[in-house]
Amino acid sequence: MNKKKKPTNTSPYPDEVIDRLARAFYPAILACWNSEEGQRSLVGAEAPPSC
């Protein structure tokens, strides 16, 4: 039996656009989280760092 999966994307933007944005922002987000300031904000539960 083939059941259709419900779409998880409920936004008006196509999945391809969301995927491209995620791929574009991921390196910057990862670099920020791995930075010293990013690590301090994760431990201290402060406001997000301004990397």
C-alpha positions in Angstrom: 0.0 0.0 0.0 1.3 3.4 -1.0 0.3 6.1 1.4 0.9 9.7 0.4 3.0 11.5 2.9 1.7 14.8 4.2 3.8 17.7 3.1 5.8 19.1 6.0 6.4 22.5 4.3 3.3 24.6 5.1 4.9 27.9 4.0 4.2 29.5 0.7 7.8 29.0 -0.4 8.9 25.9 -2.4 11.1 23.3 -0.6 13.9 24.0 -3.1 14.1 27.7 -1.9 14.1 26.7 1.7 16.8 24.2 1.1 19.0 26.7 -0.7 18.6 29.2 2.1 19.5 26.6 4.7 22.6 25.6 2.7 23.6 29.2 2.4 23.2 30.1 6.1 24.5 26.9 7.7 28.2 27.6 7.4 27.8 31.0 9.1 25.6 29.6 11.9 28.0 26.8 12.5 31.0 29.2 12.6 29.1 31.4 15.1 28.2 28.5 17.3 31.8 27.2 17.3 33.2 30.6 18.1 34.3 31.5 21.7 31.4 34.0 22.0 28.9 31.5 20.7 30.0 28.9 23.2 29.7 31.4 26.0 26.2 32.3 25.0 25.2 28.6 24.9 26.6 27.9 28.4 25.3 31.1 30.0 21.9 31.1 28.2 22.4 34.7 27.2 21.0 36.5 24.2 22.2 35.1 20.8 25.8 36.2 20.0 26.3 38.9 17.4 28.8 36.9 15.3 
